[in-house]
Amino acid sequence: MFSDMLRIFKLSSLTVLAVLVLSACGQKGPLYLPRPGEDPEQQR
């Protein structure tokens, strides 16, 4: 019984980790912080 719970916990943890990693694949935008006073929309 304990081993089943441990297996479910490991599988759930792996699933959550995979979702978090894959959700970052579609992020867009600059990979830096703009300088103060700059408008990021004008740089495109």
Contact map, one row per residue, 1 for C-alpha under 8 A:
11111000000000000000000000000000000000000000
11111100000000000000000000000000000000000000
11111110000000000000000000000000000000000000
11111111000000000000000000000000000000000000
11111111100000000000000000000000000000000000
01111111110000000000000000000000000000000000
00111111111000000000000000000000000000000000
00011111111100000000000000000000000000000000
00001111111110000000000000000000000000000000
00000111111111000000000000000000000000000000
00000011111111100000000000000000000000000000
00000001111111110000000000000000000000000000
00000000111111111000000000000000000000000000
00000000011111111100000000000000000000000000
00000000001111111110000000000000000000000000
00000000000111111111000000000000000000000000
00000000000011111111100000000000000000000000
00000000000001111111110000000000000000000000
00000000000000111111111000000000000000000000
00000000000000011111111100000000000000000000
00000000000000001111111110000000000000000000
00000000000000000111111110000000000000000000
00000000000000000011111111100000000000000000
00000000000000000001111111100000000000000000
00000000000000000000111111100000000000000000
00000000000000000000001111110000000000000000
00000000000000000000001111111000000000000000
00000000000000000000000001111100000000000000
00000000000000000000000000111110000000000000
00000000000000000000000000011111100000000000
00000000000000000000000000001111100000000000
00000000000000000000000000000111110000000000
00000000000000000000000000000111111000000000
00000000000000000000000000000001111101110000
00000000000000000000000000000000111111000000
00000000000000000000000000000000011111000000
00000000000000000000000000000000001111100000
00000000000000000000000000000000011111110000
00000000000000000000000000000000010011111110
00000000000000000000000000000000010001111111
00000000000000000000000000000000000000111111
00000000000000000000000000000000000000111111
00000000000000000000000000000000000000111111
00000000000000000000000000000000000000011111
